[in-house]
C-alpha cells in the first residue's frame, strides 16, 4: 500500500534505503509507504493528498463489490 502526498518543499526524497532517490518539486504528487508519508507530513515537507487517496480507496471498494 502507498499513500499519495503533495510535496511542499523541493528536495531529494527516497522511501526505502534500497529505492532510488526522487528529486521532487513543490506541488508534485508522489506515492510513499505509509510510515514515510506520515514522517514527511509530520515534518512539513509534504501534505496528505486526500483527493487522490480517496479515489484509490473508492476504486478498490468498487472492485470488491463486483
C-alpha positions as CSV (number, residue, x, y, z in Angstrom):
1,X,0.0,0.0,0.0
2,X,1.2,3.5,-0.8
3,X,0.0,6.9,0.3
4,X,-0.1,9.8,-2.1
5,X,1.3,13.1,-0.7
6,X,1.8,16.5,-2.2
7,X,5.3,17.8,-1.9
8,X,5.6,21.2,-0.2
9,X,9.3,21.6,-0.3
10,X,11.5,20.8,-3.3
11,X,14.1,18.2,-2.4
12,X,15.6,14.7,-2.8
13,X,13.3,12.1,-1.3
14,X,13.6,8.3,-1.0
15,X,11.2,6.0,0.7
16,X,13.3,2.9,1.4
17,X,17.1,2.6,1.5
18,X,17.2,0.3,-1.5
19,X,15.0,2.5,-3.7
20,X,16.2,5.3,-6.0
21,X,16.1,8.9,-4.9
22,X,13.5,11.1,-6.4
23,X,14.1,14.8,-7.0
24,X,10.6,16.3,-6.4
25,X,9.4,19.8,-6.8
26,X,6.8,21.7,-4.8
27,X,3.3,20.8,-5.9
28,X,4.2,17.3,-7.3
29,X,2.3,14.3,-6.1
30,X,4.2,11.1,-5.2
31,X,3.4,7.8,-3.6
32,X,5.3,6.7,-0.5
33,X,4.9,4.0,2.2
34,X,2.5,5.0,4.9
35,X,5.3,5.3,7.5
36,X,7.5,7.6,5.3
37,X,4.4,9.6,4.2
38,X,3.5,10.2,7.9
39,X,7.1,11.3,8.6
40,X,7.0,13.8,5.7
41,X,3.6,15.1,6.7
42,X,4.7,15.5,10.4
43,X,7.9,17.3,9.5
44,X,6.3,19.6,7.0
45,X,7.7,18.9,3.5
46,X,4.5,17.2,2.4
47,X,0.8,17.3,2.9
48,X,-1.8,14.4,2.6
49,X,-3.4,14.3,-0.8
50,X,-6.9,13.5,0.3
51,X,-8.5,13.6,-3.2
52,X,-6.2,11.1,-4.8
53,X,-6.1,8.7,-1.8
54,X,-9.9,8.7,-1.6
55,X,-10.2,8.0,-5.3
56,X,-7.9,5.0,-5.0
57,X,-9.9,3.8,-1.9
58,X,-13.2,4.2,-3.8
59,X,-11.9,2.2,-6.7
60,X,-10.8,-0.6,-4.5
61,X,-14.2,-0.8,-2.8
62,X,-16.0,-0.7,-6.2
63,X,-13.8,-3.6,-7.5
64,X,-14.6,-5.7,-4.4
65,X,-18.4,-5.2,-4.8
66,X,-18.4,-6.6,-8.3
